[in-house]
């Protein structure tokens, strides 16, 4: 069955956050996907498994990076820091938009690019669990 998303060339990739990230002080970077075709990232969303309360000192930053075809790139596609109480809170099973890069070129994935998800922490950090959804549309060369 042909859907609207198929006609528009929209692709969605759901990436499970590593179990270790559910520990507050744990950092890490994990491979998320390999771009099957040239895509422009249009949205990145986080759906929390457990509630997260933003904290000004002890927080986590979740980001999506384009590692390129060789796996060595550092281009940030999207990033979100849970560093503002109330504003950055997420209820369990709720969705939070992850801020896309303001640089348009950073949102382009070329076929073969490897994309990672990354967690960094400040001070003792925050526990993060759930999934990240990366959405993009097909673009020409």
C-alpha positions, 0 to 999 in steps of 0.5 A: 500500500502506498502511503503519503510518507512513501510518496513524499520520500519520508524515512523514519528510524527508531533507535533504542537507547542503550540500557547503560544510559539509564544510569545517571553518570554513564556516557557513551556513543552508539551506532544508530543507522547507516543512511540508505540514500541521501536524506535531509533530517527533518526531525529528531524526537526522544520518547522517554521510557521513564520520566526525566526532570531537568537539572541545572547542574546534574544533567545529560545531553543527548545528541545525534552525530553524522560520522560520515562513511568512514565513521570518523566524522563529528558533525552534530545533526541534533542535540538536546540538554536536559539542563533547565528544570520544568522546561526540559522535563519529560514525562514517561512515554512522552515525546520531546523534540531534539533541537536540529542543527541550525546549519542546513548542511549538517542535516544532510546525510549522504548514502553510506553515512553512519549516524550515532547517538551520544550521551554526555553528562555534566556533574553526576548527570541524569538517567536517560532511557527510551528511543530516539526517532530520526526522520528525514526526507529524500533529497537529490544530489 
